[in-house]
């Protein structure tokens, strides 16, 4: 097993990022001992978009969302996600 170098102390995140962009991490870390990690409480980054839909579609989604007791925009996101997943599986 090779001797690992000591990771230096950094004054800022930018300094640390520059360091790792210019150095090989295998000289500082033994990746064979790395373990997978799950962050269950992270929420995906969202971005607002503008989309024009016929009013009757919006109204139908609102009716369905009301039956499910969820916000209509949340139901629209579910519908879009299902559609994307269905297309991905083709």
Secondary structure, 3 states (H helix, E strand, C coil): CCCCCCCCCCCCHHHHHHHHHHCCHHHCCCHHHCCCCCCCCCCCCCCCCCCCCCHHHHHHHHHHHHHHCCCHHHHHHHHHHHHHHHHHCC
